[in-house]
Amino acid sequence: MWKTIIRRILVMIPQLFVLSLLIFIMAKFMPGDPFTGLITPETDPARVEELRIKAGFYDPWYVQYVNWIGNAFQGDFGRSYTFNVPVADLIGERALNTLWLSLLSVFLLYLIAIPLGVIAGRFHDSLLDKTIVLYSFIVFAIPTFVLGLINLFFFGYELGWFPTSGTVDIKYESGTAGFIWSKFYHILLPAITYALLATTGIIQYLRSEIIDSKSLDYVRTAKSKGIPINKVYSRHILRNSLLPIAAFLGFTITGLLTGSIFIETIFGYHGMGQLFIHAINGRDYSVITALVMLFGFLTLLGSLLSDIIMSIVDPRIRID
């Protein structure tokens, strides 16, 4: 398996190279430039032109690309024109916030979806099953921004149970117990919203797998041997039904790490999704290209992680 993993990692290198080239070219086709927003009636046009020349905006595109990719390999993605800080530092700060949000969202997602999917599949066609299916259809039909706004208005503004924006209360010092609790408190409502929206697919998939497994030969054999029904479900049906869901875990984690644009924007959460929107609005090319490269890398990494997790969960499967 290790040889396959190394081979897959080596294949990712040319994929990332092609991705970086496409990202750089498309960024150049965007209207305006990062210095357009600096122009005011009091701005000296000569100063803006000087900044453009210094940044190399008039160099041939291939020269700009070579300079950019060379610096990127050294961990230098340039400087954010909007925030006036190094891009690597800016993304690192936002990535940490998105990481904690992602971990909590994944935990809540599986905590909610797996029990509901198992109950719906085991008690197929019962009132409980129909209620869970109805819940899945309703959640599936609700757009992300609608559920986010509803939760924000009701639980944030009306009831006042959760903060309405930010990632931490500024009155706490970093590293203190109050700081840690405030971080968790700010993450909780966005994570619950994201988890609820993502439960539908897992519930329906797990429900279908359990319903199909109940009629298979190995289940009937286990029942005929007198094995208790609870053990039949836990040791046979559930174990096999969870295999495909485990395979999606890598994509789920890396997908959440890219940040939810809607969730982070609605809740004012300072993560990579919100940063991406700010970078686009401000034409901050350095941040845009670095984020898209990171998102592309995480997508490729998610594919590899899913294969590895699948091979660990089921030793009969070997990745190719």
N, C-alpha and C positions, 0 to 999 in steps of 0.2 A: 504493500500500500504506500510506503514511503517513496518509492520510486515514482509511483503515479502522481503523488502530491507534488513532488519536485518538478516532474514534467509539466503538470498543470500550471505551476507557478511560472515556469519558463515560457509557457505559451501566453501567459498574461502580459508579458513584457511587450511584444509587438502589438498586442491589442491596445494596451495603454498608450503606445506611441501613436497609433492611428487615431485613437480617441483624442489625444492632446492636439494633434494637427487639425482635426475637424473643429474642435472647440476654439482654437486660436483663430482659424479662418472665419468661423461664424461670428466670433466676437468682433472682428474687424468690420463685418457687414452691418453691425448695429449703428443706428444713426447717432451723430454727435460723438462726443468724447468726454472723459471724466472732468475736463476743465470747463466744459460748457456751463455747468452749474455755478462756476465761480464768477461768471460774468455778471456784473451789476452796472448801473449807470456810473458808478464811481471807479470801476475797475479799469486799469490801464491795459488796453489791448496788447501792448508790447510785452507786458509782464506775462500775460496768458500765453502769448506766442513763444516766449522764452521757456516757459514750463513745458510746452509741447515739444520743443526742440530738445530740451534736456532729457525728456522721457523717451526720445527716439521715435516719436510718432510719424516722422517723415522719412524714416529709414525704410528700405524695401521690406516687404512682409516676411521674407525668408530670413533676413538678418534679425528682425525682431523676434521671430520664432526661435532661432538658434540661441539668441541671448536669453530668452525667457525659459526655454527648456533646460539650458545649461545651468541657470541659476536655480531652477526648480529641483534639479538633482542634488543641489547643495542645501536644500531646505529653504531657499530664499525665493518666495513667490511675489516679491515686490512689496510695495507699500500701498495701503488703502488710501485712496484719494479722499474718501468721504470721512473716515475716522482718523486719518493721519497717524496710523500705527502700522507696524509690519503685519502683512497678511497672515503669516504663520501664527503670530501671537493672537491675532483677532479670532482666527478660526479655532485655535486651541482652546481659548476661553469659552467660545460658544459650543464647541464639540463636547466639552465636559458637561455642560448643562443638558445638551441633547442626549448624552450617554445615560445620565441618571433618569431622565424622562423615559428613555427607551427601555431600560431595565425594568422599571416599575410597570410600564405599559405591558411588556411581555409577560411579566409575572401575573398581573391582573387578567390579562387576556386568557391565559391558559387556566387560571384559577376559576374563571367564570365559564369558559367555553367547554372544557372537558367534562365537568360534571353534568352540565345541561345536555351535551351531546350524548353522553352515556345514558342518562335518564330517558331522553327521548327515544333512543334506539332500543333500550331494554323494554320499555313500556309502550311499544309501538301501537298507535291508534287509540291510546287512552286519552282522557281529558288532559292529563299532564303533558303528554306528547303534543297534543294539538295546541296547548297554550305556549309551549316552547317554540313550536313552528311559527305560530302567529307572532311571537316576539321577534323571531329571526326575520320574518318578512317586513315587519314594521321598521326595525333597525336598518335593514338593507335598503329600504325606500327613503330613509332620511338622509339628506346630503350632510356632509361633514360640517359645513359652516352653520347649518341650521341647528343641529344638535349642540354644537359648540356655543352658539349664541343663546340657546335655551338654557343650557346649564350655567352659563356665565350670568345671565340675567336672574334666573331663579335662585341658584345656590350662592352666587356671588353678591348680587345687588339686593335682592329681595330678602333672603334669609341671612345673608352675611356670614355664611359658614366658611367660605373660602376667600382668599385674596382674589382680586379681579385682574391683577397684572403683576409683572415682575417675576424674579426668581428667588429673591430673598429680601427680608426686611433690612433696611440699611442701619437700623439701630443696633444690630448684633455684630460682634467682632468675629472674624473668620476663625474657625476651629473650636468655638465654644459650643456648648450643648444647645443654647438658644439659636445659634446660627444653623446648626444641623437640622433642628426641628423646623425652623423657618423655611429652609430649602425644601424639606419634605412636604411641608404644608402648602407651599406654592406649586409643587409638582403634582399633588394628588388629584385635583380636579381635571387638569388636562390629561393626565394618565388614565383616569376613569373614562373620560369621554373617548379617548383614542381606543381603549380596550373594548368598550361597548360597541363601537363601530366595526371593530375587526373580528368580533365573535361569530358573526353570521356564517362565514365560510367554514370555520372549524366545526361549528355545531352541526351544520347540514352534512358535511362530509363524514364526520364521526357517526352521526345518526345513520346515514346510509350504509356505512361499512358494517356497523353492528347488526343492522337488519339483514343484510346479505349474509353475514357470517353465521347467523342463527340457524340457517338452513343447510349449512355445509356438513359434509360427512364427519369431519373430526369432532364437531360439536355434538352431533347425534351420538357418536361413539362414546364420548365422554359422559353424556347423560345416561346412556344405557349401562355404563359401568357403575352407576350410582354415585358419581361425583356430585357433591352439593352444587346447586345452581350458582351460588355466589362464587365458588371457585372456578366454575366453568367460565363465568364472565371475566373474572380477574386474571386467570392464568391462560386462558385460550382466546376468547373473543376480543377482550380489550387489548391484550398484548399485540395481537396481529392488526387490529384496527388502528392502533396508534402509530404504526410504522410510517405510513405516508405523511402523517401530521408531523412526526419527528423530522422527516426530510425537509419540510417547509421551514423548520426552525431557523436555519441559517439565513434564508431569505427574509424571514420575519425580523430577525435581529438587525441585519445590515440595512433592511428597508427602513426601520425605525430610526436607525442612526443617521440617515440622511436628513431627518427632521421632517415633521409634518408642517407644510407651509400654512395650511388653514388653521390647524390647532395652535401653533405657536404665534401666528398673527392675531388670532381672535383673543387669546389669553394674554397677549403681550409678553410671551415667554421668550427670553433672550437665548434662542438656540440657532442652529444652522439654517433651519427653514425660514425663520424671520430674517436672518442675515442675508439670505439669498434674495429675498424680496427687496430689502433695502439696497442691496448692491445693484439690482436691475434698475430700480427707480433712480438711483444716483449715477448710473452708467459707470460703476466702479469695476472696470474690466479686470483688474488684478484679482479682486475678490471673486468675481463671477467665474473666471477661468479656473481658479484654484478649487472652488467649491464643486464645479462640474467634474473636474478631474477626480476629486475625492469621491463624489457620488458614483462615478463610473467604476473606480477601484473597489468600492464597497459592494457594488452589484456583482462584479466578478468574484470577489471574496465570498459573497453569500452563496454563489453557486458551488464553490469549492467546499465551504463549510457544510452545506446541506448534504453533499455526497459523503463527506467524512462522517457526519453524524449518523447518516443512514447505515453506513458500513459498521459503525460501532454498535448501534442498536440491534442490527440484524447481521451477525457474522457470516451468514450465508451469502450476503451481498458484497461484492468487491467492485470498487470503482475502477473504471477503465480510462 
